[in-house]
């Protein structure tokens, strides 16, 4: 699961890549540990940025920074658990500034990844 381009669907409160409750993302490998992404979801609509993975296909820390429509600028740190072949759970916290909210937010999400 270390492909050059990976699609995923996610849900939770909230996903670190788009600061949304439900969505669809595409990640592209930028370097060994750094991935670029774009995502569409609700309620944040659309976002793009970069995520650092301590171990992309396994357990480890992640750090995300992005810009978007709902959250204009945001960043987060989370721990990723691999809970199945293509299933991941992320737990952590983030900080962002948005249209209707500025401040901290929780990262608590489930992600299903599939290669493109």
C-alpha positions in Angstrom: 0.0 0.0 0.0 2.8 2.4 -0.8 1.6 3.3 -4.4 2.4 6.5 -6.2 -1.3 7.5 -6.1 -3.9 6.3 -3.6 -7.6 7.1 -3.3 -9.5 6.9 0.0 -12.9 7.6 1.5 -13.2 8.7 5.1 -15.6 9.6 7.9 -15.4 10.8 11.5 -15.0 13.8 13.6 -12.8 15.1 11.8 -10.5 13.8 9.1 -7.1 15.6 9.2 -6.7 16.1 5.4 -9.9 18.1 4.8 -11.2 18.9 8.3 -14.5 17.3 7.3 -16.8 14.6 8.6 -17.1 12.6 5.4 -15.2 12.8 2.2 -13.0 11.5 -0.7 -9.3 12.1 -1.0 -6.5 11.4 -3.5 -2.9 11.2 -2.2 0.2 11.3 -4.3 3.7 10.3 -3.2 5.9 13.4 -3.1 8.9 11.7 -1.3 9.5 8.7 0.9 7.5 10.1 3.9 5.7 13.1 2.3 2.4 12.9 0.3 0.4 15.7 -1.4 -3.3 15.4 -1.3 -6.6 16.9 -2.5 -9.9 16.1 -0.9 -13.6 16.8 -1.3 -16.0 16.5 1.6 -18.6 17.8 3.9 -18.8 20.3 5.5 -15.3 21.6 4.3 -16.0 21.1 0.6 -12.5 21.1 -0.8 -8.9 21.2 0.4 -5.3 20.5 -0.6 -2.0 20.2 1.2 0.7 17.8 2.4 0.9 15.0 4.9 4.0 13.5 6.6 3.7 9.9 7.5 6.1 8.1 9.9 4.9 4.9 8.2 2.4 5.3 5.4 1.1 1.8 5.3 1.3 1.1 9.0 1.1 2.5 12.5 2.8 5.8 13.3 2.6 9.6 13.6 1.2 11.8 10.9 1.4 15.6 10.4 -0.9 17.4 8.0 -0.9 21.0 6.7 -3.4 22.3 4.2 -5.6 25.1 2.7 -9.2 24.8 1.8 -12.6 26.3 1.3 -14.2 25.5 4.7 -11.0 25.7 6.8 -8.8 28.3 5.1 -5.6 27.2 6.7 -5.1 24.3 9.1 -2.6 21.8 10.5 -2.9 18.6 12.6 -0.9 15.9 14.3 -2.4 12.4 14.7 -1.5 8.8 15.4 -2.5 6.4 12.6 -3.4 2.8 13.4 -3.7 0.2 10.7 -6.7 -1.9 11.6 -7.0 -4.0 8.4 -5.5 -4.5 5.0 -6.8 -1.1 3.7 -8.4 0.3 6.9 -6.9 3.0 9.1 -8.0 4.9 12.2 -6.5 8.3 13.0 -6.6 10.1 16.4 -5.1 13.4 17.3 -5.7 17.2 17.3 -5.4 20.1 14.9 -5.5 23.9 14.8 -7.0 26.0 12.0 -8.7 29.2 10.9 -11.9 29.0 8.9 -15.0 30.8 7.7 -17.0 30.2 10.8 -14.5 28.7 13.3 -11.0 29.5 14.5 -9.2 27.3 16.9 -8.5 23.7 17.9 -10.3 20.7 16.5 -10.3 16.9 17.2 -9.0 14.3 14.7 -10.9 11.1 15.0 -11.5 9.4 11.7 -11.7 6.1 9.8 -10.2 5.9 6.4 -10.5 3.2 3.7 -7.7 3.3 1.1 -7.7 1.8 -2.4 -5.0 2.2 -5.1 -5.8 4.1 -8.3 
